[in-house]
Amino acid sequence: MRQLNLTDLEQRVYVAVTTLEARGQVPFPEAIAAEVGLPEEQLATPLHLLGEKNLLHREDSPLAGLDFGPRWCSQQLA
């Protein structure tokens, strides 16, 4: 298996997402930002890069009219 090189911020964001999921919380950007301790605006780049590395994926709300924003979920490794 190939080793991925993550920046410190990418590691912190990934750990925040998986921690929120483990607690049963929805990993919305606002919750991720609170867990990491950074403003939500600073998460766009690490979330995008983690998505490109197939570690996280974005899910939009499946219910029309109840869109609380995208949530970022960790990929299930096969």
All heavy atoms as a GROMACS GRO file, in nm:
protein
  609
    1MET      N    1   0.085  -0.118   0.000
    1MET     CA    2   0.000   0.000   0.000
    1MET      C    3   0.089   0.124   0.000
    1MET      O    4   0.187   0.131   0.072
    1MET     CB    5  -0.093  -0.003   0.121
    1MET     CG    6  -0.185   0.114   0.126
    1MET     SD    7  -0.297   0.096   0.265
    1MET     CE    8  -0.447   0.141   0.187
    2ARG      N    9   0.051   0.221  -0.077
    2ARG     CA   10   0.127   0.344  -0.094
    2ARG      C   11   0.107   0.436   0.027
    2ARG      O   12  -0.003   0.454   0.075
    2ARG     CB   13   0.077   0.409  -0.222
    2ARG     CG   14   0.135   0.539  -0.258
    2ARG     CD   15   0.086   0.579  -0.395
    2ARG     NE   16  -0.046   0.635  -0.392
    2ARG     CZ   17  -0.073   0.765  -0.404
    2ARG    NH1   18   0.025   0.849  -0.423
    2ARG    NH2   19  -0.195   0.808  -0.402
    3GLN      N   20   0.217   0.494   0.073
    3GLN     CA   21   0.213   0.589   0.184
    3GLN      C   22   0.175   0.728   0.131
    3GLN      O   23   0.233   0.774   0.034
    3GLN     CB   24   0.351   0.595   0.250
    3GLN     CG   25   0.362   0.690   0.365
    3GLN     CD   26   0.319   0.629   0.495
    3GLN    OE1   27   0.313   0.508   0.508
    3GLN    NE2   28   0.287   0.711   0.591
    4LEU      N   29   0.078   0.793   0.194
    4LEU     CA   30   0.040   0.928   0.154
    4LEU      C   31   0.112   1.028   0.244
    4LEU      O   32   0.120   1.010   0.365
    4LEU     CB   33  -0.111   0.948   0.169
    4LEU     CG   34  -0.200   0.874   0.071
    4LEU    CD1   35  -0.346   0.898   0.105
    4LEU    CD2   36  -0.171   0.918  -0.070
    5ASN      N   37   0.164   1.132   0.183
    5ASN     CA   38   0.225   1.241   0.259
    5ASN      C   39   0.121   1.349   0.281
    5ASN      O   40   0.070   1.406   0.186
    5ASN     CB   41   0.345   1.298   0.183
    5ASN     CG   42   0.460   1.200   0.177
    5ASN    OD1   43   0.483   1.127   0.272
    5ASN    ND2   44   0.528   1.197   0.065
    6LEU      N   45   0.090   1.373   0.407
    6LEU     CA   46  -0.007   1.475   0.444
    6LEU      C   47   0.063   1.587   0.520
    6LEU      O   48   0.153   1.561   0.600
    6LEU     CB   49  -0.117   1.416   0.532
    6LEU     CG   50  -0.199   1.301   0.477
    6LEU    CD1   51  -0.299   1.253   0.581
    6LEU    CD2   52  -0.270   1.340   0.349
    7THR      N   53   0.017   1.708   0.496
    7THR     CA   54   0.067   1.821   0.575
    7THR      C   55   0.009   1.809   0.716
    7THR      O   56  -0.085   1.733   0.741
    7THR     CB   57   0.025   1.955   0.513
    7THR    OG1   58  -0.118   1.966   0.523
    7THR    CG2   59   0.070   1.967   0.368
    8ASP      N   60   0.065   1.886   0.807
    8ASP     CA   61   0.014   1.887   0.944
    8ASP      C   62  -0.134   1.925   0.946
    8ASP      O   63  -0.215   1.862   1.016
    8ASP     CB   64   0.094   1.984   1.030
    8ASP     CG   65   0.041   1.992   1.173
    8ASP    OD1   66   0.038   1.887   1.240
    8ASP    OD2   67   0.001   2.103   1.215
    9LEU      N   68  -0.171   2.026   0.868
    9LEU     CA   69  -0.311   2.069   0.865
    9LEU      C   70  -0.402   1.961   0.806
    9LEU      O   71  -0.510   1.936   0.858
    9LEU     CB   72  -0.325   2.200   0.787
    9LEU     CG   73  -0.467   2.259   0.782
    9LEU    CD1   74  -0.525   2.277   0.922
    9LEU    CD2   75  -0.466   2.390   0.706
   10GLU      N   76  -0.357   1.895   0.700
   10GLU     CA   77  -0.437   1.786   0.642
   10GLU      C   78  -0.458   1.674   0.743
   10GLU      O   79  -0.568   1.621   0.756
   10GLU     CB   80  -0.370   1.730   0.516
   10GLU     CG   81  -0.375   1.823   0.397
   10GLU     CD   82  -0.290   1.775   0.281
   10GLU    OE1   83  -0.196   1.695   0.302
   10GLU    OE2   84  -0.318   1.818   0.169
   11GLN      N   85  -0.354   1.641   0.818
   11GLN     CA   86  -0.367   1.537   0.922
   11GLN      C   87  -0.466   1.579   1.028
   11GLN      O   88  -0.552   1.500   1.070
   11GLN     CB   89  -0.231   1.509   0.987
   11GLN     CG   90  -0.135   1.436   0.898
   11GLN     CD   91   0.002   1.418   0.964
   11GLN    OE1   92   0.030   1.474   1.070
   11GLN    NE2   93   0.087   1.341   0.899
   12ARG      N   94  -0.458   1.704   1.072
   12ARG     CA   95  -0.549   1.754   1.175
   12ARG      C   96  -0.693   1.753   1.127
   12ARG      O   97  -0.785   1.716   1.202
   12ARG     CB   98  -0.508   1.895   1.219
   12ARG     CG   99  -0.378   1.894   1.297
   12ARG     CD  100  -0.323   2.032   1.326
   12ARG     NE  101  -0.421   2.125   1.379
   12ARG     CZ  102  -0.412   2.257   1.368
   12ARG    NH1  103  -0.311   2.312   1.305
   12ARG    NH2  104  -0.506   2.334   1.419
   13VAL      N  105  -0.716   1.791   1.001
   13VAL     CA  106  -0.850   1.794   0.945
   13VAL      C  107  -0.904   1.651   0.932
   13VAL      O  108  -1.018   1.623   0.969
   13VAL     CB  109  -0.853   1.868   0.810
   13VAL    CG1  110  -0.986   1.848   0.738
   13VAL    CG2  111  -0.825   2.016   0.831
   14TYR      N  112  -0.822   1.559   0.883
   14TYR     CA  113  -0.865   1.420   0.868
   14TYR      C  114  -0.901   1.359   1.005
   14TYR      O  115  -1.006   1.295   1.020
   14TYR     CB  116  -0.757   1.336   0.800
   14TYR     CG  117  -0.799   1.193   0.781
   14TYR    CD1  118  -0.887   1.159   0.678
   14TYR    CD2  119  -0.756   1.093   0.866
   14TYR    CE1  120  -0.929   1.028   0.661
   14TYR    CE2  121  -0.798   0.963   0.849
   14TYR     CZ  122  -0.884   0.931   0.747
   14TYR     OH  123  -0.926   0.801   0.731
   15VAL      N  124  -0.817   1.383   1.104
   15VAL     CA  125  -0.844   1.332   1.239
   15VAL      C  126  -0.973   1.394   1.294
   15VAL      O  127  -1.054   1.326   1.358
   15VAL     CB  128  -0.724   1.357   1.333
   15VAL    CG1  129  -0.761   1.331   1.478
   15VAL    CG2  130  -0.607   1.270   1.291
   16ALA      N  131  -0.994   1.522   1.268
   16ALA     CA  132  -1.117   1.588   1.314
   16ALA      C  133  -1.240   1.524   1.253
   16ALA      O  134  -1.338   1.497   1.323
   16ALA     CB  135  -1.112   1.737   1.280
   17VAL      N  136  -1.237   1.496   1.123
   17VAL     CA  137  -1.352   1.433   1.055
   17VAL      C  138  -1.378   1.296   1.114
   17VAL      O  139  -1.493   1.262   1.148
   17VAL     CB  140  -1.329   1.426   0.903
   17VAL    CG1  141  -1.436   1.340   0.836
   17VAL    CG2  142  -1.329   1.565   0.842
   18THR      N  143  -1.275   1.214   1.128
   18THR     CA  144  -1.296   1.079   1.180
   18THR      C  145  -1.339   1.081   1.326
   18THR      O  146  -1.417   0.996   1.368
   18THR     CB  147  -1.171   0.991   1.160
   18THR    OG1  148  -1.058   1.053   1.222
   18THR    CG2  149  -1.142   0.970   1.011
   19THR      N  150  -1.291   1.178   1.402
   19THR     CA  151  -1.332   1.192   1.542
   19THR      C  152  -1.480   1.228   1.551
   19THR      O  153  -1.554   1.170   1.631
   19THR     CB  154  -1.246   1.298   1.614
   19THR    OG1  155  -1.110   1.256   1.611
   19THR    CG2  156  -1.291   1.319   1.757
   20LEU      N  157  -1.523   1.323   1.469
   20LEU     CA  158  -1.664   1.361   1.468
   20LEU      C  159  -1.751   1.242   1.430
   20LEU      O  160  -1.855   1.218   1.492
   20LEU     CB  161  -1.687   1.478   1.371
   20LEU     CG  162  -1.630   1.613   1.416
   20LEU    CD1  163  -1.628   1.711   1.299
   20LEU    CD2  164  -1.711   1.669   1.532
   21GLU      N  165  -1.710   1.168   1.328
   21GLU     CA  166  -1.787   1.050   1.286
   21GLU      C  167  -1.793   0.947   1.398
   21GLU      O  168  -1.899   0.887   1.421
   21GLU     CB  169  -1.725   0.988   1.162
   21GLU     CG  170  -1.742   1.071   1.037
   21GLU     CD  171  -1.672   1.012   0.916
   21GLU    OE1  172  -1.565   0.950   0.930
   21GLU    OE2  173  -1.726   1.028   0.806
   22ALA      N  174  -1.683   0.926   1.468
   22ALA     CA  175  -1.680   0.828   1.577
   22ALA      C  176  -1.774   0.867   1.691
   22ALA      O  177  -1.831   0.780   1.757
   22ALA     CB  178  -1.538   0.812   1.630
   23ARG      N  179  -1.793   0.996   1.711
   23ARG     CA  180  -1.885   1.046   1.814
   23ARG      C  181  -2.030   1.044   1.767
   23ARG      O  182  -2.120   1.078   1.843
   23ARG     CB  183  -1.851   1.190   1.850
   23ARG     CG  184  -1.727   1.207   1.928
   23ARG     CD  185  -1.718   1.352   1.971
   23ARG     NE  186  -1.582   1.390   1.997
   23ARG     CZ  187  -1.527   1.505   1.966
   23ARG    NH1  188  -1.598   1.600   1.909
   23ARG    NH2  189  -1.402   1.529   1.994
   24GLY      N  190  -2.051   1.015   1.639
   24GLY     CA  191  -2.186   1.017   1.584
   24GLY      C  192  -2.231   1.155   1.542
   24GLY      O  193  -2.349   1.178   1.520
   25GLN      N  194  -2.138   1.248   1.530
   25GLN     CA  195  -2.170   1.383   1.486
   25GLN      C  196  -2.150   1.394   1.336
   25GLN      O  197  -2.068   1.323   1.278
   25GLN     CB  198  -2.081   1.485   1.557
   25GLN     CG  199  -2.104   1.492   1.707
   25GLN     CD  200  -2.008   1.587   1.773
   25GLN    OE1  201  -1.892   1.552   1.794
   25GLN    NE2  202  -2.055   1.706   1.806
   26VAL      N  203  -2.225   1.484   1.274
   26VAL     CA  204  -2.212   1.505   1.131
   26VAL      C  205  -2.094   1.598   1.105
   26VAL      O  206  -2.087   1.706   1.164
   26VAL     CB  207  -2.342   1.566   1.073
   26VAL    CG1  208  -2.328   1.588   0.923
   26VAL    CG2  209  -2.461   1.475   1.102
   27PRO      N  210  -2.001   1.557   1.018
   27PRO     CA  211  -1.883   1.640   0.993
   27PRO      C  212  -1.908   1.754   0.895
   27PRO      O  213  -1.856   1.756   0.784
   27PRO     CB  214  -1.780   1.538   0.938
   27PRO     CG  215  -1.863   1.430   0.879
   27PRO     CD  216  -1.989   1.425   0.957
   28PHE      N  217  -1.989   1.850   0.938
   28PHE     CA  218  -2.009   1.972   0.861
   28PHE      C  219  -1.884   2.058   0.876
   28PHE      O  220  -1.814   2.048   0.978
   28PHE     CB  221  -2.130   2.050   0.911
   28PHE     CG  222  -2.263   1.986   0.882
   28PHE    CD1  223  -2.347   1.948   0.984
   28PHE    CD2  224  -2.304   1.964   0.750
   28PHE    CE1  225  -2.469   1.890   0.957
   28PHE    CE2  226  -2.426   1.907   0.723
   28PHE     CZ  227  -2.509   1.869   0.827
   29PRO      N  228  -1.855   2.145   0.780
   29PRO     CA  229  -1.736   2.231   0.791
   29PRO      C  230  -1.727   2.309   0.922
   29PRO      O  231  -1.619   2.322   0.979
   29PRO     CB  232  -1.748   2.324   0.670
   29PRO     CG  233  -1.822   2.242   0.570
   29PRO     CD  234  -1.922   2.163   0.651
   30GLU      N  235  -1.840   2.357   0.972
   30GLU     CA  236  -1.839   2.432   1.098
   30GLU      C  237  -1.791   2.345   1.214
   30GLU      O  238  -1.711   2.388   1.297
   30GLU     CB  239  -1.980   2.485   1.127
   30GLU     CG  240  -1.990   2.566   1.253
   30GLU     CD  241  -2.131   2.619   1.275
   30GLU    OE1  242  -2.203   2.646   1.177
   30GLU    OE2  243  -2.169   2.632   1.392
   31ALA      N  244  -1.836   2.221   1.219
   31ALA     CA  245  -1.794   2.129   1.326
   31ALA      C  246  -1.647   2.090   1.310
   31ALA      O  247  -1.574   2.078   1.409
   31ALA     CB  248  -1.883   2.005   1.326
   32ILE      N  249  -1.603   2.071   1.186
   32ILE     CA  250  -1.463   2.038   1.161
   32ILE      C  251  -1.374   2.154   1.206
   32ILE      O  252  -1.273   2.134   1.272
   32ILE     CB  253  -1.439   2.006   1.011
   32ILE    CG1  254  -1.521   1.883   0.969
   32ILE    CG2  255  -1.291   1.982   0.984
   32ILE    CD1  256  -1.528   1.864   0.818
   33ALA      N  257  -1.414   2.276   1.171
   33ALA     CA  258  -1.338   2.395   1.210
   33ALA      C  259  -1.326   2.406   1.362
   33ALA      O  260  -1.218   2.436   1.414
   33ALA     CB  261  -1.403   2.520   1.152
   34ALA      N  262  -1.436   2.380   1.432
   34ALA     CA  263  -1.433   2.386   1.578
   34ALA      C  264  -1.340   2.279   1.635
   34ALA      O  265  -1.264   2.306   1.729
   34ALA     CB  266  -1.574   2.369   1.634
   35GLU      N  267  -1.343   2.161   1.577
   35GLU     CA  268  -1.258   2.051   1.624
   35GLU      C  269  -1.110   2.081   1.600
   35GLU      O  270  -1.025   2.051   1.684
   35GLU     CB  271  -1.299   1.922   1.552
   35GLU     CG  272  -1.236   1.797   1.606
   35GLU     CD  273  -1.292   1.752   1.741
   35GLU    OE1  274  -1.407   1.786   1.776
   35GLU    OE2  275  -1.218   1.682   1.812
   36VAL      N  276  -1.078   2.140   1.484
   36VAL     CA  277  -0.940   2.172   1.449
   36VAL      C  278  -0.893   2.299   1.521
   36VAL      O  279  -0.775   2.315   1.548
   36VAL     CB  280  -0.925   2.187   1.296
   36VAL    CG1  281  -0.786   2.235   1.256
   36VAL    CG2  282  -0.955   2.055   1.227
   37GLY      N  283  -0.987   2.389   1.550
   37GLY     CA  284  -0.952   2.514   1.616
   37GLY      C  285  -0.911   2.623   1.518
   37GLY      O  286  -0.828   2.707   1.550
   38LEU      N  287  -0.968   2.619   1.397
   38LEU     CA  288  -0.938   2.718   1.294
   38LEU      C  289  -1.067   2.775   1.239
   38LEU      O  290  -1.172   2.712   1.247
   38LEU     CB  291  -0.861   2.653   1.178
   38LEU     CG  292  -0.719   2.609   1.204
   38LEU    CD1  293  -0.667   2.533   1.082
   38LEU    CD2  294  -0.630   2.728   1.232
   39PRO      N  295  -1.060   2.893   1.176
   39PRO     CA  296  -1.177   2.946   1.108
   39PRO      C  297  -1.216   2.855   0.992
   39PRO      O  298  -1.130   2.794   0.927
   39PRO     CB  299  -1.132   3.082   1.055
   39PRO     CG  300  -1.009   3.116   1.130
   39PRO     CD  301  -0.947   2.987   1.172
   40GLU      N  302  -1.345   2.846   0.967
   40GLU     CA  303  -1.397   2.760   0.861
   40GLU      C  304  -1.337   2.792   0.724
   40GLU      O  305  -1.315   2.702   0.643
   40GLU     CB  306  -1.550   2.776   0.856
   40GLU     CG  307  -1.621   2.673   0.774
   40GLU     CD  308  -1.772   2.686   0.784
   40GLU    OE1  309  -1.824   2.729   0.890
   40GLU    OE2  310  -1.838   2.653   0.685
   41GLU      N  311  -1.306   2.920   0.699
   41GLU     CA  312  -1.251   2.962   0.571
   41GLU      C  313  -1.115   2.896   0.541
   41GLU      O  314  -1.078   2.880   0.426
   41GLU     CB  315  -1.234   3.114   0.565
   41GLU     CG  316  -1.362   3.192   0.582
   41GLU     CD  317  -1.407   3.204   0.727
   41GLU    OE1  318  -1.323   3.214   0.818
   41GLU    OE2  319  -1.530   3.199   0.750
   42GLN      N  320  -1.041   2.859   0.645
   42GLN     CA  321  -0.910   2.800   0.625
   42GLN      C  322  -0.916   2.650   0.596
   42GLN      O  323  -0.812   2.587   0.576
   42GLN     CB  324  -0.822   2.826   0.747
   42GLN     CG  325  -0.785   2.973   0.762
   42GLN     CD  326  -0.691   2.995   0.879
   42GLN    OE1  327  -0.672   2.910   0.965
   42GLN    NE2  328  -0.632   3.114   0.883
   43LEU      N  329  -1.035   2.592   0.594
   43LEU     CA  330  -1.048   2.448   0.572
   43LEU      C  331  -1.071   2.410   0.426
   43LEU      O  332  -1.058   2.293   0.391
   43LEU     CB  333  -1.163   2.392   0.655
   43LEU     CG  334  -1.145   2.400   0.806
   43LEU    CD1  335  -1.267   2.341   0.874
   43LEU    CD2  336  -1.019   2.330   0.850
   44ALA      N  337  -1.104   2.506   0.342
   44ALA     CA  338  -1.139   2.474   0.203
   44ALA      C  339  -1.026   2.398   0.133
   44ALA      O  340  -1.050   2.294   0.071
   44ALA     CB  341  -1.174   2.601   0.127
   45THR      N  342  -0.904   2.448   0.144
   45THR     CA  343  -0.792   2.383   0.074
   45THR      C  344  -0.762   2.244   0.130
   45THR      O  345  -0.754   2.149   0.052
   45THR     CB  346  -0.667   2.473   0.079
   45THR    OG1  347  -0.697   2.595   0.011
   45THR    CG2  348  -0.549   2.406   0.012
   46PRO      N  349  -0.746   2.226   0.262
   46PRO     CA  350  -0.717   2.090   0.309
   46PRO      C  351  -0.831   1.992   0.281
   46PRO      O  352  -0.804   1.876   0.249
   46PRO     CB  353  -0.691   2.106   0.458
   46PRO     CG  354  -0.732   2.242   0.495
   46PRO     CD  355  -0.738   2.324   0.371
   47LEU      N  356  -0.955   2.036   0.288
   47LEU     CA  357  -1.066   1.946   0.256
   47LEU      C  358  -1.060   1.904   0.109
   47LEU      O  359  -1.079   1.786   0.076
   47LEU     CB  360  -1.201   2.012   0.287
   47LEU     CG  361  -1.236   2.024   0.435
   47LEU    CD1  362  -1.359   2.112   0.453
   47LEU    CD2  363  -1.257   1.888   0.498
   48HIS      N  364  -1.033   2.000   0.021
   48HIS     CA  365  -1.022   1.970  -0.121
   48HIS      C  366  -0.907   1.871  -0.148
   48HIS      O  367  -0.923   1.774  -0.221
   48HIS     CB  368  -1.002   2.099  -0.200
   48HIS     CG  369  -0.982   2.078  -0.346
   48HIS    ND1  370  -1.084   2.044  -0.432
   48HIS    CD2  371  -0.870   2.082  -0.421
   48HIS    CE1  372  -1.035   2.029  -0.554
   48HIS    NE2  373  -0.905   2.053  -0.550
   49LEU      N  374  -0.791   1.897  -0.087
   49LEU     CA  375  -0.676   1.810  -0.108
   49LEU      C  376  -0.699   1.670  -0.052
   49LEU      O  377  -0.659   1.570  -0.114
   49LEU     CB  378  -0.551   1.872  -0.045
   49LEU     CG  379  -0.501   2.000  -0.112
   49LEU    CD1  380  -0.389   2.063  -0.031
   49LEU    CD2  381  -0.457   1.972  -0.254
   50LEU      N  382  -0.765   1.659   0.062
   50LEU     CA  383  -0.797   1.527   0.117
   50LEU      C  384  -0.896   1.453   0.028
   50LEU      O  385  -0.891   1.331   0.016
   50LEU     CB  386  -0.851   1.540   0.260
   50LEU     CG  387  -0.746   1.579   0.364
   50LEU    CD1  388  -0.813   1.624   0.494
   50LEU    CD2  389  -0.649   1.465   0.389
   51GLY      N  390  -0.985   1.528  -0.036
   51GLY     CA  391  -1.076   1.468  -0.133
   51GLY      C  392  -1.002   1.416  -0.254
   51GLY      O  393  -1.030   1.306  -0.304
   52GLU      N  394  -0.905   1.492  -0.303
   52GLU     CA  395  -0.823   1.448  -0.417
   52GLU      C  396  -0.742   1.323  -0.384
   52GLU      O  397  -0.716   1.241  -0.471
   52GLU     CB  398  -0.728   1.559  -0.461
   52GLU     CG  399  -0.794   1.671  -0.537
   52GLU     CD  400  -0.694   1.776  -0.584
   52GLU    OE1  401  -0.576   1.771  -0.544
   52GLU    OE2  402  -0.736   1.863  -0.663
   53LYS      N  403  -0.704   1.310  -0.258
   53LYS     CA  404  -0.626   1.193  -0.215
   53LYS      C  405  -0.716   1.075  -0.176
   53LYS      O  406  -0.669   0.974  -0.126
   53LYS     CB  407  -0.537   1.233  -0.096
   53LYS     CG  408  -0.430   1.333  -0.136
   53LYS     CD  409  -0.350   1.381  -0.017
   53LYS     CE  410  -0.247   1.485  -0.062
   53LYS     NZ  411  -0.169   1.537   0.049
   54ASN      N  412  -0.847   1.090  -0.198
   54ASN     CA  413  -0.947   0.986  -0.169
   54ASN      C  414  -0.951   0.947  -0.022
   54ASN      O  415  -0.980   0.832   0.011
   54ASN     CB  416  -0.925   0.863  -0.257
   54ASN     CG  417  -0.956   0.891  -0.400
   54ASN    OD1  418  -1.052   0.962  -0.432
   54ASN    ND2  419  -0.877   0.838  -0.490
   55LEU      N  420  -0.923   1.042   0.066
   55LEU     CA  421  -0.935   1.017   0.209
   55LEU      C  422  -1.067   1.068   0.264
   55LEU      O  423  -1.118   1.016   0.362
   55LEU     CB  424  -0.818   1.081   0.284
   55LEU     CG  425  -0.682   1.018   0.256
   55LEU    CD1  426  -0.572   1.100   0.321
   55LEU    CD2  427  -0.678   0.875   0.305
   56LEU      N  428  -1.120   1.172   0.201
   56LEU     CA  429  -1.251   1.226   0.238
   56LEU      C  430  -1.334   1.240   0.112
   56LEU      O  431  -1.280   1.252   0.002
   56LEU     CB  432  -1.238   1.364   0.303
   56LEU     CG  433  -1.161   1.375   0.434
   56LEU    CD1  434  -1.160   1.520   0.481
   56LEU    CD2  435  -1.218   1.284   0.540
   57HIS      N  436  -1.466   1.238   0.131
   57HIS     CA  437  -1.553   1.269   0.018
   57HIS      C  438  -1.665   1.360   0.067
   57HIS      O  439  -1.704   1.355   0.183
   57HIS     CB  440  -1.608   1.143  -0.050
   57HIS     CG  441  -1.701   1.064   0.036
   57HIS    ND1  442  -1.657   0.974   0.131
   57HIS    CD2  443  -1.835   1.060   0.040
   57HIS    CE1  444  -1.761   0.919   0.190
   57HIS    NE2  445  -1.870   0.970   0.139
   58ARG      N  446  -1.710   1.444  -0.023
   58ARG     CA  447  -1.814   1.542   0.008
   58ARG      C  448  -1.950   1.480  -0.021
   58ARG      O  449  -1.970   1.417  -0.125
   58ARG     CB  450  -1.794   1.666  -0.079
   58ARG     CG  451  -1.899   1.770  -0.060
   58ARG     CD  452  -1.878   1.884  -0.158
   58ARG     NE  453  -1.997   1.965  -0.163
   58ARG     CZ  454  -1.997   2.097  -0.168
   58ARG    NH1  455  -1.884   2.162  -0.172
   58ARG    NH2  456  -2.109   2.164  -0.171
   59GLU      N  457  -2.042   1.498   0.071
   59GLU     CA  458  -2.180   1.454   0.052
   59GLU      C  459  -2.270   1.575   0.070
   59GLU      O  460  -2.261   1.644   0.171
   59GLU     CB  461  -2.218   1.346   0.153
   59GLU     CG  462  -2.144   1.216   0.135
   59GLU     CD  463  -2.185   1.111   0.236
   59GLU    OE1  464  -2.270   1.140   0.324
   59GLU    OE2  465  -2.134   0.999   0.228
   60ASP      N  466  -2.355   1.599  -0.027
   60ASP     CA  467  -2.453   1.706  -0.015
   60ASP      C  468  -2.581   1.649   0.044
   60ASP      O  469  -2.606   1.528   0.038
   60ASP     CB  470  -2.479   1.770  -0.150
   60ASP     CG  471  -2.355   1.844  -0.202
   60ASP    OD1  472  -2.298   1.923  -0.124
   60ASP    OD2  473  -2.317   1.822  -0.318
   61SER      N  474  -2.663   1.734   0.100
   61SER     CA  475  -2.787   1.691   0.162
   61SER      C  476  -2.879   1.624   0.060
   61SER      O  477  -2.906   1.681  -0.045
   61SER     CB  478  -2.859   1.811   0.225
   61SER     OG  479  -2.980   1.769   0.281
   62PRO      N  480  -2.928   1.505   0.090
   62PRO     CA  481  -3.018   1.436  -0.003
   62PRO      C  482  -3.162   1.488   0.004
   62PRO      O  483  -3.244   1.453  -0.080
   62PRO     CB  484  -3.012   1.291   0.044
   62PRO     CG  485  -2.982   1.301   0.190
   62PRO     CD  486  -2.896   1.424   0.206
   63LEU      N  487  -3.193   1.571   0.102
   63LEU     CA  488  -3.328   1.620   0.120
   63LEU      C  489  -3.342   1.764   0.071
   63LEU      O  490  -3.276   1.854   0.122
   63LEU     CB  491  -3.369   1.614   0.268
   63LEU     CG  492  -3.360   1.476   0.332
   63LEU    CD1  493  -3.388   1.485   0.481
   63LEU    CD2  494  -3.458   1.381   0.265
   64ALA      N  495  -3.427   1.784  -0.027
   64ALA     CA  496  -3.450   1.919  -0.079
   64ALA      C  497  -3.509   2.006   0.030
   64ALA      O  498  -3.596   1.964   0.106
   64ALA     CB  499  -3.544   1.912  -0.199
   65GLY      N  500  -3.460   2.127   0.040
   65GLY     CA  501  -3.511   2.221   0.138
   65GLY      C  502  -3.449   2.208   0.276
   65GLY      O  503  -3.474   2.289   0.363
   66LEU      N  504  -3.370   2.105   0.299
   66LEU     CA  505  -3.306   2.086   0.428
   66LEU      C  506  -3.154   2.079   0.413
   66LEU      O  507  -3.089   1.994   0.470
   66LEU     CB  508  -3.355   1.957   0.495
   66LEU     CG  509  -3.501   1.956   0.539
   66LEU    CD1  510  -3.538   1.820   0.596
   66LEU    CD2  511  -3.528   2.065   0.641
   67ASP      N  512  -3.101   2.169   0.334
   67ASP     CA  513  -2.958   2.167   0.307
   67ASP      C  514  -2.885   2.246   0.415
   67ASP      O  515  -2.896   2.367   0.423
   67ASP     CB  516  -2.929   2.224   0.169
   67ASP     CG  517  -2.784   2.208   0.129
   67ASP    OD1  518  -2.711   2.136   0.200
   67ASP    OD2  519  -2.744   2.265   0.028
   68PHE      N  520  -2.810   2.175   0.499
   68PHE     CA  521  -2.731   2.240   0.602
   68PHE      C  522  -2.587   2.258   0.556
   68PHE      O  523  -2.499   2.287   0.634
   68PHE     CB  524  -2.733   2.156   0.730
   68PHE     CG  525  -2.870   2.145   0.790
   68PHE    CD1  526  -2.939   2.025   0.785
   68PHE    CD2  527  -2.931   2.254   0.849
   68PHE    CE1  528  -3.065   2.014   0.838
   68PHE    CE2  529  -3.057   2.244   0.904
   68PHE     CZ  530  -3.126   2.123   0.898
   69GLY      N  531  -2.563   2.237   0.428
   69GLY     CA  532  -2.429   2.248   0.373
   69GLY      C  533  -2.369   2.111   0.352
   69GLY      O  534  -2.425   2.010   0.392
   70PRO      N  535  -2.254   2.108   0.288
   70PRO     CA  536  -2.191   1.979   0.261
   70PRO      C  537  -2.134   1.918   0.389
   70PRO      O  538  -2.100   1.989   0.484
   70PRO     CB  539  -2.078   2.015   0.165
   70PRO     CG  540  -2.044   2.155   0.202
   70PRO     CD  541  -2.175   2.220   0.240
   71ARG      N  542  -2.131   1.789   0.390
   71ARG     CA  543  -2.061   1.722   0.500
   71ARG      C  544  -1.946   1.643   0.437
   71ARG      O  545  -1.955   1.600   0.323
   71ARG     CB  546  -2.154   1.631   0.580
   71ARG     CG  547  -2.230   1.532   0.498
   71ARG     CD  548  -2.338   1.467   0.586
   71ARG     NE  549  -2.418   1.378   0.505
   71ARG     CZ  550  -2.531   1.413   0.444
   71ARG    NH1  551  -2.577   1.534   0.457
   71ARG    NH2  552  -2.597   1.326   0.373
   72TRP      N  553  -1.840   1.631   0.512
   72TRP     CA  554  -1.720   1.562   0.462
   72TRP      C  555  -1.705   1.434   0.541
   72TRP      O  556  -1.701   1.436   0.663
   72TRP     CB  557  -1.599   1.651   0.479
   72TRP     CG  558  -1.604   1.767   0.386
   72TRP    CD1  559  -1.668   1.887   0.408
   72TRP    CD2  560  -1.549   1.774   0.255
   72TRP    NE1  561  -1.653   1.966   0.297
   72TRP    CE2  562  -1.581   1.900   0.203
   72TRP    CE3  563  -1.475   1.686   0.178
   72TRP    CZ2  564  -1.541   1.940   0.076
   72TRP    CZ3  565  -1.434   1.725   0.052
   72TRP    CH2  566  -1.468   1.851   0.002
   73CYS      N  567  -1.698   1.322   0.471
   73CYS     CA  568  -1.692   1.192   0.535
   73CYS      C  569  -1.565   1.119   0.495
   73CYS      O  570  -1.515   1.136   0.384
   73CYS     CB  571  -1.813   1.108   0.496
   73CYS     SG  572  -1.969   1.191   0.533
   74SER      N  573  -1.516   1.037   0.586
   74SER     CA  574  -1.396   0.960   0.552
   74SER      C  575  -1.434   0.844   0.462
   74SER      O  576  -1.544   0.792   0.467
   74SER     CB  577  -1.328   0.908   0.679
   74SER     OG  578  -1.414   0.821   0.749
   75GLN      N  579  -1.342   0.809   0.376
   75GLN     CA  580  -1.364   0.697   0.285
   75GLN      C  581  -1.348   0.568   0.363
   75GLN      O  582  -1.264   0.557   0.451
   75GLN     CB  583  -1.260   0.700   0.172
   75GLN     CG  584  -1.273   0.818   0.082
   75GLN     CD  585  -1.393   0.807  -0.012
   75GLN    OE1  586  -1.456   0.704  -0.024
   75GLN    NE2  587  -1.424   0.915  -0.078
   76GLN      N  588  -1.429   0.470   0.329
   76GLN     CA  589  -1.414   0.338   0.387
   76GLN      C  590  -1.311   0.263   0.302
   76GLN      O  591  -1.330   0.246   0.182
   76GLN     CB  592  -1.547   0.263   0.386
   76GLN     CG  593  -1.654   0.330   0.470
   76GLN     CD  594  -1.617   0.333   0.617
   76GLN    OE1  595  -1.555   0.241   0.669
   76GLN    NE2  596  -1.653   0.440   0.684
   77LEU      N  597  -1.204   0.222   0.362
   77LEU     CA  598  -1.100   0.150   0.290
   77LEU      C  599  -1.142   0.005   0.273
   77LEU      O  600  -1.191  -0.057   0.366
   77LEU     CB  601  -0.967   0.160   0.363
   77LEU     CG  602  -0.912   0.301   0.381
   77LEU    CD1  603  -0.786   0.298   0.464
   77LEU    CD2  604  -0.886   0.364   0.246
   78ALA      N  605  -1.122  -0.047   0.153
   78ALA     CA  606  -1.161  -0.186   0.125
   78ALA      C  607  -1.056  -0.281   0.176
   78ALA      O  608  -0.942  -0.253   0.188
   78ALA     CB  609  -1.179  -0.204  -0.024
   0.00000   0.00000   0.00000
